[in-house]
Amino acid sequence: MKSVLKLALLGLVLVIVAMVSALTAMRFAIHGQEVAVPPLVGLAPAEAERAAAGLGLQLSIERQYYSPQVPEGRIMSQLPLPGTKVRRGWQVRVAQSLGPTRVAIPDVTGQSEHAAELNIRRRGLDITSMAQVAAPGIPPDQVLAQSPPANATQVAAPNISLLLTGAAEPQAFVMPSFVGQSLGSVSRTLQDSGFRLGNVSVAAPVAPPPATPPAGDVAANPGAVASAQTVPASPPAQASPASIVVSQVPAAGQKVIVGATVNLEVR
């Protein structure tokens, strides 16, 4: 019994030792692939790339900024920071210095988008964003404002954002009801309001019910019913300024813009 107990304890100790050894080996394997990010600020891009590649890291230059402290072409910032533990193959993102600001920010307000873009890029600058806003009384596609402003100092990046004028949205109205009004009055109202009169159709006349002859006449003359039900067709009516509107398209209450066409049906 004692020998069995000793064997069981020995087996348990061996299992524990094996688990500790496996965990230790895994920890060394994981940390063996980690490296510390080297300091890259102040290095030239080629030097920074060699330093990163020597540790199995990748270098990515993502931004460029003006800096009076860091010489032109040198790395001015990095992420992750130096000393950070990362895995091999990690990408280190850096920003490159353009040196002190040497270009004057041009004044492009009042210029067209095309002229402003040529003026900006001719000075080695870029356009980062353009927004539009409706400005009544000002032609579209003109620069209203810019950032940074003209001749600005302490410029951080060689980029300019522009605010342009856009086409004004057409004026909208709620369509009124013209039903019951005369065609001449509605036509003048549409013309004065900036709308166009479209198709004017005449509604089909409502046929009166056929006349029924007296019962005595029907008995005396059976053909009287057929003759009484035969009504000669009247010629189609023509629309006139006195015609009354019975329906309209667009219908009353719909939203319309200036210049829309309105179709009417009259009687």
N, C-alpha and C positions, 0 to 999 in steps of 0.2 A: 504493500500500500504506500509506504514511504517512497519507494523508487518511482512509483507512478506519479506521485505528487511532485517529486523532484524533476521528472521529465516534463511535466506540465508547466512548471515554473520556468524551466530552461527554454521551453518552446515559446512562452510568452515574452521572455527577455529577448530572444532572437527576433521575434516579430517587431518589438518596439525598436530594437536597434536598426532593423531593416527600414522601418518607416522613417526614423530620424535621418538615416543616410539618404533615403530617397528625397526627403524634403530639402536637405542640405544641398544635394546635387542639383535639384530643380532651382533652388535659389541662386546658386552660382551660375547655372545656365542662363537664367533670366537676366541677372545683373551683369553677366559677362557680355551681353549684347548692348548694354547701355553705355553711353559716352557722355561726357560733359561738353556742353556747347562752348566753343572757344570764343574769346573776345575778337570781334571783327571790326568794331568801330575804329576809323582812322586808316584802315587798309584800303588798297586799291582793289577793284573788283576781281582782278586776276589773283591777287594774293589771298583775298577772302575765299575765293572758290577753291584754291589749293588747300587752305587750312581746313575748310569744311570737308572736302573730299578725302583728306587724309584720315578723317575720323568716320568716314562712311556717311556723311551728311550731304544734303543737297542745298544749293544756294539759289535764292530767287530774289531778284531786284524788282520790287513792286512799285516803288514811289521815287520821285525826285523832288527835292526841295532846295530852296535857296538857303544858304547859311553863311554868315560872315565869320564863323568860328572854324568850320570844317572846310578844308581846301576842296576845290572843285574835283569831282570824280571819285572822292573818297567815300567810304561808308560812314553815314552819320547816325544810324540807329539800327537795331536788330531785335528780332523776336523769334525764339525765346532769348532771354537775357543770358549773358555769359555765366557759365557754371551750372546751368540748368541740366538735369539728367534727362536725356531722351534716348530713344532707341536708334540704332543705326538705320539709315535711310530717311530719317526725319528731315523735313524741309525747314530751313532757316530763312526767314523773310527779312530783307534789309531795305533801307532807303538810302539813296545815293545823293550826295551833295552836288548842287550846281554852283557852289561858291557864292560870293556876294551878288546881290541884285545889280545887274548892269544894264537892264533893258527898261526903257520908259514905257509905262502902260499907256497905250494910245486912247484918245477920246473918240469913240465910235458912235456916240449917241446921235440920233438923227440920220444915221446911214442905213442903207438897206442891209438885209442879212448877208447878201453875197459880198457887198463892198466891205462890211465889217469883218467878215471872215478872212478876206484877202489881207486887210490891214493888220489883223491880229497875227496871222500865220507868217506874214512877212517879217515880223519881229521875233520869230522863234517861239511864239506863245501858242497855247492850245485853247480851244473852247471846250469847257467841261460840261456845260448844260445850257439849254435854251428853253425859255418859257414864253408863253403867249398870253396876252390879255387884250380884251376888246377895249378900244379907245375911240369913242365917237369923235368924228372930225379929223382924225389922223389916218392917213392911208395905211393899209396893212403892210406887214413885212418891214417895219422900221424899228430901229433900236430905241427903246424908251429909256433904259437904264442899263448899267453894267457894274459888275463887281469883280475885282477891285475898281475903284473909280480912276479916272485919268490922272496920270502922274503920281499915283499912290506910292508911298514908301513902306518899308518893312513888309514887302510882299513875300509870302511864304512859298508859293508854288507858281510855276509859269502857266497859270490857267486863268481864264476869264469866263464868267457866266454872264449871259445876256438875257434881257427881258425885251421881247418883241411885241409889236402891235399885231393883233389878229383881226380877222374879218368880223365885223359886228353881226351879231345874231339878228335875223329878221324879226320885225315887230309882230307879235302874236295877238289875236283877238279871240273872243268867244262869239261864234256865229249866232246872230239874232234870228228870230223867226219872222219870215216874210209871208207866211200863209195868211190869206185874207186881204193882202194888199194888191194894188193894181200893178201890172207889169211895168208901166211907165215910171211909177214912183220907185219901184224896186231897182229898176235899171239906173236911174239917176243916183240913188243911194249907193249902189255898188261902185259906180264910177267915181263918185266923190270920195269914197273911202279907200280907193286904191285896189279894188277887186275887179275881176273880169267876169262879164256875163257869158256863160257858156251856152249849152244847148237849151232851147226853149221848146218844149213839146206841148201839144194840146191834148188834154185828157179826153178819152172817148166819151161821147155823150151817153147819158143814162137813158136807155130806150124805155118809153112809157109802156105800161102793161097793155096787152091787146084788148080791144073793145069786144065785149060779149053781147051779141044781139039778143033781143027779147026771146023768151021761150017760144012764143007763138010764131015768130019769124023763123026760128030754127026748124020748127015742125013743118011750116009751110014751104020753106026753102032750105034744104040741108046744105047747099053750097054757100049760104050766107056766112057760116062760121069761117070757112077758108078765106073768103074774100075779106072778112073783117080782120083776120089775123095778118093779112098781107099789108105791110107798111112800106111804102117806097123809101129807099135809102137816101138819106140826105147827104149832100156833099160835105167833105171834111171841113171842119172849122179852121180858121186861120187866127194865129195869135195877133193881138193888137195891144196898144198901150192900155186899153181899158180892160184887158183880160185880167182875171183874178188868179193869183197864185194859190195852188192847192197843195203843192209839195215842193221840197227843195233838197238839193244835195250839194254840200254837206248839210246835215240836219242841224236844227237849232240846238245850241249848247255845245257843239264840237269846237275844239281849238283849231284855228286856222291862222295862216300867216298872210301878210300883205302880198297881194298879187295872185292869190288863189282864185281858181275858177269856180263859179257857182252855177249849177244847172237847175232850171226851174221847170215845173209842170204847171200849166195854166188851164183855165176853163172859161 
